[in-house]
Every structure is written in structure tokens, then in C-alpha cells.
């Protein structure tokens, strides 16, 4: 029989769960990728994707970006999985294209202009697999991924709407002279900009690879944000993203457990209604951006791929699902790759 103390403890726990659920599901209208596209030539600065309260939140925490055991410890642990996903996917695409060239060179050789994304098949299997590529890290925060991209050979541009984040990222990068070395494409290997994706579009900037890791769930107007990423990519370029699915499991893990119980991240960091499901992203890329269509001669894996990832607390690492594997599932954190077509 339960004593009074046990009953009170259970009641408090129940109240805590209920309060967390109410806070998380307070907004019943989920953020959807269904807003209409704007008219125009795509070069004007459109509605900002910057979510003011989100920028204020991360600006307050900016001093903790490089504390591996602090607020952003989970992102530090996720960085190897991010790089693994990018390496495996680019190796797969380049390997497929090299095989096509060997089997049917006349068919697989697609004429490209200088405005098309670089496609360095020679990077296949190399440690510095991003050599010779122009890469943007949108929503770079303190530069956790940006520094890795630069060390892997990319000319990297880290972009964030928070001046505090850019300040921390710039200061940390200055400690490593290799990050400021000249790049073969011109400029330095790593540059940080306090700006937005929309402003880069207005300036006519384009890249071979665009990354937006753990950003989509924090932006205002995800549809317009995705369209901006589209315009930042050269034809044939690669988009890499990571985000969170909108499921009961993701609420339990990322909000109730990570924020309210374990306090691994500050409460209020995530809003469940802002999460985007993998199938929603796929439909948007296919139907709105029109990057691929049903009946394509290429396998879907050469157009778009989703892979789940899960944090393993007993190891302190993230596990990345193998290609075409169901585990880890995509019911919580997941990675996305999509390729912009060479021709509209």
C-alpha cells in the first residue's frame, strides 16, 4: 500500500507530465509546408525566416556553444553523425555517377555550365571529401559544423541571424590558423556572416552544398525558408538537413525528457508544433520545389533520402541508420538529403 509521501510524489509527477504536455501542445495548428510561393524572379529578399524569440533564446546561450558538457552537448555528440551522413551520401552519389560514366559515358555525360554545382568524382573515398566545394552552413550557431566542413576541404560560409553566435564562432575559429588559410576557390577556408538565408538570396549567392542542421524547427515560415535554400543551391547541388519529426515520441524525448526532466537543454528550446515530418518534407521537395517527379529514371535515393538517428546515452553518441534501414526510426530526429536537378 502506498504511503502519503509516495502518493504525493506520484501526483507531482503526474502534474509535471500534464503541464509539460499542455505547454508543448498548446498550439494545435502545426507549422505546415503549404504556404504559397511568392511571385517575382526569386532574387529579392523575401519574408524573413528569422523567428525573433528563437534568436533571443540562442543569443542568451551563445557563450555555451563550445562547452561539450553544457547546453549544446547533444549537438557536439551529433557532429560525427552529421559528417558520416554527408560522407556516405556524397560517396554513394559520386559512386553511382562514376559507374554510369563507365557503363554508358555518352548517356551519363551531362553538359553543365559554370553556374552548375561542382561534382568532384575525384573526391570519392577521400578523407577531405569536400575539397573544392563551396559550402554554406545556414544557422551555423557557434560553428560546430562549420569548422568541421572547412577542415574537410570546403570553402565554408557559416551564416547565422544571431550576432552573438557569429561572435562566438569567429572567436573560436581564430584559435586555429588553418581555418583562415586561403582556399583554392578564393577567399579563406572559413568565413562567418551575420545575415540570413533570404539576404544571401538577394545578393545572388549560390553554393555547391547547403547545410541547415537543426534549423528548420526554429524558423518562421518553413516553406519560404526551404525556397530560400533552393535558391542558394546551384543546379545539381546538394541539400543536407537534420530536424525533428512531429510525433508523440519526439515530444516525449525532446521536450518532456530532454527539457523538463533531465534538463539537458533549457526548457522552451523546442516547440512541438514547429516540428516537420519526413513525408511532409518529401512532398514539399517533390511538389513545390519540383526537384524530382514520379517516374524518374533515377532511383529515388539519387533524388531524396531520409535516415533516422538516435542518441545513445550509455555511449554518449548518436547512432545513424544504415541506408534503407528502419532503425533508428525517423519518428524523432532524422537527417535529410536532396539534390537540386541540373535542369529546371
Residue pairs with C-beta under 8 A, 6 or more apart in sequence:
2 10
16 260
16 261
17 256
20 255
20 256
20 259
20 260
21 251
21 256
24 251
24 255
24 256
24 271
24 272
25 251
25 272
25 273
26 273
27 271
27 273
28 273
29 273
30 246
30 273
30 274
30 275
31 222
31 273
31 274
31 275
31 276
32 223
32 280
33 222
33 223
33 226
33 276
33 280
33 281
33 283
33 284
33 288
34 223
35 221
35 223
35 224
37 223
37 227
37 288
38 46
38 47
38 224
38 227
40 46
42 201
42 227
42 231
43 201
43 202
43 204
43 231
44 202
45 198
45 199
45 201
45 202
46 198
46 201
46 224
46 227
46 228
47 198
47 221
47 224
48 196
48 198
48 220
49 196
49 197
49 198
49 219
49 220
49 221
49 222
49 224
49 225
49 228
50 161
50 196
50 219
50 220
51 218
51 219
51 220
52 220
54 218
54 219
54 220
55 161
55 162
57 266
57 268
57 269
58 141
58 162
58 164
58 165
58 218
59 162
59 163
59 164
59 165
61 71
61 72
61 266
62 142
62 162
62 164
62 165
62 167
62 168
63 164
63 168
64 70
64 71
64 72
65 72
65 141
65 142
65 143
65 144
65 165
65 168
65 169
65 172
66 142
66 144
66 168
66 172
67 73
68 76
71 265
71 266
72 141
72 142
72 144
73 264
74 258
74 264
74 265
74 311
75 141
75 144
75 214
76 144
77 311
77 316
77 317
77 318
78 214
78 242
78 309
78 311
78 318
79 144
79 145
79 148
80 317
80 318
81 309
81 317
81 318
81 319
81 320
81 335
82 145
82 148
82 213
82 240
82 242
82 335
83 148
83 152
84 320
85 240
85 242
85 307
85 309
85 320
85 335
85 337
86 129
86 130
86 211
86 240
86 337
87 129
88 323
89 238
89 240
89 305
89 337
90 123
90 129
90 238
91 124
91 125
91 129
92 301
92 323
93 238
93 302
93 339
94 119
94 120
94 121
94 123
94 124
95 124
96 302
97 108
97 119
97 121
98 121
98 124
100 107
100 108
101 108
101 109
101 121
110 342
112 119
112 235
112 236
112 342
115 206
115 234
115 235
116 234
116 235
116 236
116 342
117 207
117 208
117 209
117 233
117 234
117 235
117 236
117 237
117 238
117 340
118 132
118 133
118 134
118 208
119 236
120 131
120 132
120 133
123 129
123 130
123 131
123 132
123 133
123 153
127 152
128 151
128 152
128 153
129 152
129 153
130 149
130 152
130 153
130 154
130 209
131 152
131 153
131 154
131 184
132 153
132 184
132 185
133 153
133 154
133 155
133 208
133 209
134 154
134 155
134 157
134 185
134 207
134 208
134 209
135 149
135 154
135 155
135 156
135 157
135 207
135 208
135 209
135 210
135 211
136 156
136 157
136 159
136 200
136 205
136 207
136 209
136 210
136 211
136 232
137 143
137 145
137 146
137 149
137 156
137 157
137 158
137 159
137 211
137 213
138 159
138 197
138 210
138 211
138 212
138 215
138 229
138 232
139 159
139 160
139 161
139 212
139 213
139 214
139 215
139 218
139 219
140 146
140 158
140 159
140 160
140 165
140 166
140 169
140 192
141 160
141 162
141 165
141 169
142 165
142 168
142 169
142 172
143 158
143 168
143 169
143 170
143 172
143 173
143 190
143 192
145 211
145 213
146 156
146 158
146 169
146 173
146 190
146 192
147 172
147 173
147 176
147 179
147 190
149 156
149 211
150 156
150 179
150 189
150 190
151 178
151 179
154 189
154 209
155 183
155 184
155 185
155 186
155 187
155 188
155 189
156 189
156 190
156 191
157 191
157 192
157 193
157 205
157 207
158 166
158 169
158 190
158 191
158 192
158 193
159 192
159 193
159 195
159 196
159 197
159 200
160 166
160 169
160 192
160 193
160 194
161 194
161 195
161 196
162 194
163 194
166 192
166 193
166 194
169 192
170 192
173 179
173 180
173 190
173 192
174 180
178 189
179 188
179 189
179 190
180 188
180 189
180 190
181 188
181 189
182 188
182 189
183 189
193 200
197 225
197 228
197 229
197 232
198 224
198 228
200 228
200 232
201 228
201 231
201 232
205 232
206 231
206 232
206 233
206 234
206 237
207 232
207 233
207 234
207 237
208 234
208 237
208 238
209 233
209 237
209 238
209 239
209 240
210 229
210 232
210 233
210 237
210 238
210 239
210 240
211 240
211 241
212 225
212 229
212 239
212 240
212 241
213 240
213 241
213 242
214 242
214 243
215 241
215 243
216 222
216 225
216 226
216 241
216 243
216 276
217 243
217 244
217 270
217 271
217 274
217 275
217 276
218 274
219 225
222 274
222 276
223 284
223 288
226 284
226 285
226 288
226 289
227 288
227 289
229 239
230 289
230 291
230 340
233 239
233 340
234 340
235 340
235 341
235 342
235 343
235 344
236 339
236 340
236 341
236 342
237 339
237 340
238 337
238 338
238 339
238 340
239 336
239 337
239 338
239 339
239 340
240 335
240 336
240 337
241 281
241 335
241 336
241 337
242 309
242 333
242 334
242 335
242 336
243 275
243 276
243 281
243 333
243 334
243 336
244 250
244 254
244 270
244 275
244 276
244 332
244 333
244 334
245 275
245 276
245 277
245 278
245 330
245 331
245 332
245 333
245 334
246 272
246 273
246 275
246 276
246 277
247 275
247 277
247 331
247 332
249 331
249 332
250 272
250 275
250 331
250 332
250 333
251 272
253 332
254 270
254 332
254 333
255 270
255 272
258 264
258 265
258 270
259 265
259 266
259 267
259 268
259 269
259 270
260 267
278 306
278 330
278 334
278 336
281 306
281 336
282 304
282 306
285 291
285 292
285 304
285 338
286 292
286 293
286 304
289 340
290 344
291 303
291 304
291 338
291 339
291 340
291 341
292 298
292 300
292 303
292 304
292 341
296 303
301 323
301 324
302 339
303 338
303 339
304 336
304 337
304 338
304 339
305 323
305 336
305 337
305 338
306 330
306 334
306 335
306 336
307 320
307 321
307 323
307 325
307 330
307 334
307 335
308 321
308 326
308 327
308 328
308 329
308 330
308 331
308 332
308 333
308 334
308 335
309 318
309 319
309 320
309 321
309 328
309 333
309 334
309 335
310 318
310 319
310 328
310 329
310 332
310 333
311 317
311 318
311 319
311 333
312 318
312 319
318 333
319 328
320 328
320 335
321 327
321 328
321 329
321 330
